[in-house]
Amino acid sequence: MDEQASVIIPEWLKRLVGRNKAALRDGKSRATERSLNDQRLHTVCVSALCPNRGECFCNGEATFLILGDSCTRACRFCAVGKTKPLPPDPLEPARIAETVSGWRLNFAVLTSPTRDDLPDGGANHYAQTIQEIYKASPGTGTETLVPDFGGKTDSLKTVLAARPSVLAHNLETVPSLYGSVRLGADYARSLKLLETSKKTVPGITTKSGLMLGLGETEKELGAVFSDLAGAGCDFLTLGQYLAPSKSHYPVKRYLEPEEYIHLKNIALAAGLKAVMSGPLVRSSYHAGEMFRNHKKTPA
């Protein structure tokens, strides 16, 4: 029996996803897509098949995917390409900054594939992009959703030195599922990255995200919430995992709406300062709003 087909997506969730897909036909969404194509920019919205792409594109927002759209790891949950990556494009930071300024964004989110092929994991490219954004649009805040840089602290510090408003790194799931879901990643290493970020720049806002429905238990989630709080993590996003294809890791179950509220309350009780929890919540979903509502100034 097809493992993906054994868990049926609820009708209410189908409707949510369907509304976002329909929004892609909106004129504002098409204008956003044209702008990105004109600047030859990648987004995680497209590359990772984000279910919120229609909503965000209609709002003139996107999460920029720097350093290309090919990853050097093979996580089973992710739709980003796994072909051999190209060298970093030295003109990409300026093109992103021009787009951020042209769209008049007050908050810009950057992420990237994992680039284990680069000596610094792409950290300098992150820093250059942040600096170009600040130069072109001085009032704009930035969130960097970074990979683990293979545990290289110097790479992390390179990004932090560029002064992002938020340093984000996703744990993605509970430790027991890393071997089957996050190939090449390490739970302790990811947690350490968040802890080191806070120790390096004590006033910075740190953030993480978890997918739900992969087979984790509530007890395991509670332990992760406590680990994150202990590492000084400020923000957390919780959202339903949706398998990009039948060849990806299968959904084990779909959570009901009330469960998101329940898990949010557990996370807040564990010490997280702000939690966004919902079926289609993703790492950068309403990131600017989340930051503004709980704003902190980097030290």
C-alpha positions, -999 to +999 in steps of 0.1 A: +000+000+000+013+035-009+024+050+024+016+085+013-020+075+004-026+058+037-031+091+055-059+112+040-056+149+040-086+165+057-110+185+036-106+216+056-069+216+050-074+209+013-095+241+012-068+262+029-042+250+004-066+255-025-073+291-016-036+298-016-031+281-050-060+301-064-043+333-053-014+326-076-036+337-105-041+371-089-026+400-108-005+411-077+009+376-074+019+375-110+035+409-107+057+396-078+067+366-099+076+387-129+098+410-107+116+380-093+122+365-128+134+399-141+160+400-113+169+363-118+162+356-081+152+323-064+127+320-036+121+292-011+085+299-018+089+284-053+118+260-047+103+244-016+067+244-029+055+265+000+017+264+003+015+301+013+031+313-019-001+327-033-009+347-002+027+361+002+031+369-035-002+388-035+012+408-006+044+416-025+065+395-002+088+365-007+116+346+011+147+350-010+167+318-016+203+329-019+233+308-031+213+290-058+185+265-056+205+233-053+213+217-019+243+195-010+222+174+014+193+151+009+168+158+036+137+136+029+112+163+036+125+191+013+116+198-023+147+220-030+168+205-058+197+182-051+218+187-083+254+200-081+253+237-070+268+265-090+293+289-075+278+319-056+267+347-079+286+378-068+259+401-082+230+384-063+233+405-031+229+437-050+199+424-071+182+413-039+188+447-023+174+464-053+143+442-052+138+448-014+141+485-020+118+485-051+092+465-032+095+489-002+098+460+022+102+469+059+114+433+066+132+409+043+138+372+049+168+354+035+175+317+034+196+293+014+202+256+006+229+240+026+262+246+008+286+221+023+307+225-009+318+261+002+345+266+028+324+290+048+290+273+039+280+306+022+283+328+053+301+356+035+274+357+009+248+360+036+267+389+052+271+407+018+234+404+011+224+418+045+249+447+040+236+455+005+200+455+019+209+479+046+227+501+021+198+502-003+170+503+023+183+515+057+150+511+075+145+475+065+149+447+091+163+413+081+158+377+091+184+351+081+173+315+081+207+298+080+219+262+076+241+247+103+273+256+085+287+222+094+291+234+129+316+261+119+313+289+145+334+313+124+308+311+096+280+318+120+299+348+135+304+361+100+266+363+095+260+377+130+286+404+124+264+417+096+237+425+122+206+406+110+175+415+131+167+378+135+190+348+134+169+318+125+178+281+123+152+253+121+155+222+142+127+209+119+118+178+140+125+158+171+159+141+177+145+105+172+135+114+136+167+130+125+182+098+110+152+093+087+142+129+080+172+152+083+201+133+066+234+150+073+221+171+102+227+168+139+202+179+166+229+189+191+248+209+164+216+228+154+207+235+190+243+247+196+241+271+167+211+289+183+228+290+217+261+303+202+241+331+184+226+343+216+260+342+234+277+360+206+251+387+203+231+386+235+204+410+223+197+393+190+164+376+184+168+339+177+142+317+160+135+281+151+108+261+134+094+226+136+073+205+112+044+185+127+029+152+116+062+133+109+056+108+137+067+129+167+050+126+201+038+154+223+063+144+249+091+146+224+079+181+213+078+192+249+114+182+253+124+201+222+105+232+234+125+230+267+158+226+248+151+256+227+142+278+257+173+266+274+194+276+243+179+311+246+157+308+215+130+335+214+106+326+186+092+294+173+070+284+143+049+252+142+033+239+111+019+208+094+043+189+073+030+184+037+050+159+016+062+175-016+058+142-035+053+105-030+091+101-030+095+123+000+091+114+036+054+104+042+030+124+064+022+102+094-008+123+105-026+156+100-031+176+132-065+191+140-069+229+144-072+228+182-039+209+185-019+239+172-033+260+201-025+233+226+011+229+214+016+267+213+006+269+249+030+242+259+058+260+240+051+293+257+050+276+291+084+261+283+098+296+280+096+306+243+087+342+240+065+340+209+051+311+190+032+311+157+013+278+153-010+267+126-015+242+097+002+263+070+026+282+092+062+280+078+095+294+091+092+328+075+054+331+075+045+367+087+081+370+099+081+407+099+048+409+118+062+384+144+093+405+149+075+438+151+051+424+177+080+412+199+107+436+188+142+434+203+172+455+195+205+436+189+232+445+214 
